[in-house]
Amino acid sequence: MNIKIHSVHFDADSKLLNFIEDKVNKLNQYDDKILGAEIFLRLDKNHTTDNKVTEVRLSISGNDLFAKKQCKSFEEATDQTIEALKKQLTKQKGKKIGR
């Protein structure tokens, strides 16, 4: 799977990048036809504590899947985004089996 990580207006450290790659690679358990993933890490402009945004777009055969979460840390936002994508993948797989 081809993984591209974009950190918008800041430089992400290697620990965070490795964490995200590990989480995204685990999505292959749910669907082995994932072509790639594009991840955007962004700091929201509001000054609250929940200003870390993670967006993930999965390229799979057929349609792309997308999830976006905003949390206190990038790790937490990534976890929640991956969970949302797992639900989407299992739902889509159920639709394929039903056909």
C-alpha positions as CSV (number, residue, x, y, z in Angstrom):
1,M,0.0,0.0,0.0
2,N,1.2,3.5,-0.9
3,I,1.0,5.8,2.1
4,K,1.5,9.6,1.8
5,I,1.5,11.7,4.9
6,H,1.2,15.5,4.6
7,S,1.6,17.7,7.6
8,V,0.2,21.1,6.8
9,H,2.1,24.2,8.1
10,F,4.3,22.1,10.6
11,D,6.9,19.3,10.5
12,A,5.7,16.1,12.1
13,D,8.3,14.1,13.9
14,S,9.3,10.6,12.9
15,K,7.6,9.0,15.9
16,L,4.2,10.3,14.8
17,L,4.8,9.3,11.2
18,N,5.7,5.8,12.2
19,F,2.6,5.6,14.5
20,I,0.4,6.6,11.6
21,E,1.9,4.2,9.1
22,D,1.5,1.3,11.5
23,K,-2.1,2.1,12.1
24,V,-2.9,2.5,8.4
25,N,-1.1,-0.7,7.5
26,K,-3.3,-2.6,9.9
27,L,-6.3,-1.7,7.7
28,N,-5.1,-4.4,5.2
29,Q,-6.7,-6.9,7.6
30,Y,-10.1,-5.6,6.7
31,D,-9.6,-5.3,2.9
32,D,-6.6,-6.5,1.0
33,K,-7.5,-4.4,-2.1
34,I,-6.5,-1.1,-0.6
35,L,-4.3,0.7,-3.1
36,G,-3.1,3.6,-1.1
37,A,-3.8,6.1,1.7
38,E,-3.3,9.9,1.8
39,I,-3.2,11.4,5.3
40,F,-3.4,15.1,6.1
41,L,-2.4,16.4,9.6
42,R,-3.5,19.9,10.3
43,L,-3.6,22.3,13.3
44,D,-7.0,24.0,13.5
45,K,-6.9,27.8,13.9
46,N,-9.1,27.9,17.0
47,H,-7.2,28.0,20.3
48,T,-9.1,25.2,22.1
49,T,-7.4,22.1,23.2
50,D,-9.1,20.0,20.5
51,N,-7.2,21.6,17.6
52,K,-5.4,18.6,16.0
53,V,-7.1,17.3,12.9
54,T,-6.4,14.1,11.0
55,E,-7.9,13.4,7.6
56,V,-7.5,10.0,5.8
57,R,-8.5,9.2,2.3
58,L,-8.2,5.5,1.4
59,S,-8.0,4.6,-2.3
60,I,-9.6,1.2,-2.9
61,S,-11.0,-0.4,-6.0
62,G,-14.4,1.2,-6.6
63,N,-14.8,4.2,-4.4
64,D,-12.5,6.1,-2.1
65,L,-13.2,6.1,1.7
66,F,-12.7,9.2,3.8
67,A,-12.7,10.0,7.5
68,K,-11.8,13.1,9.5
69,K,-11.5,13.5,13.2
70,Q,-10.5,16.4,15.5
71,C,-9.0,15.7,19.0
72,K,-6.5,16.8,21.6
73,S,-3.6,14.9,20.0
74,F,-2.7,13.6,16.6
75,E,-2.4,10.1,18.0
76,E,-6.0,10.2,19.4
77,A,-7.4,11.7,16.2
78,T,-5.6,9.0,14.1
79,D,-7.0,6.3,16.3
80,Q,-10.5,7.6,15.9
81,T,-10.1,8.1,12.2
82,I,-8.8,4.5,11.7
83,E,-11.8,3.2,13.7
84,A,-14.2,5.1,11.4
85,L,-12.5,3.7,8.4
86,K,-12.6,0.1,9.8
87,K,-16.4,0.5,10.1
88,Q,-16.6,1.8,6.6
89,L,-14.5,-1.1,5.2
90,T,-16.6,-3.8,7.0
91,K,-19.8,-2.2,5.9
92,Q,-18.6,-2.0,2.3
93,K,-17.3,-5.6,2.4
94,G,-20.8,-6.7,3.7
95,K,-22.4,-5.0,0.7
96,K,-20.0,-6.7,-1.7
97,I,-20.8,-10.1,-0.2
98,G,-24.5,-9.4,-0.3
99,R,-24.5,-8.9,-4.1
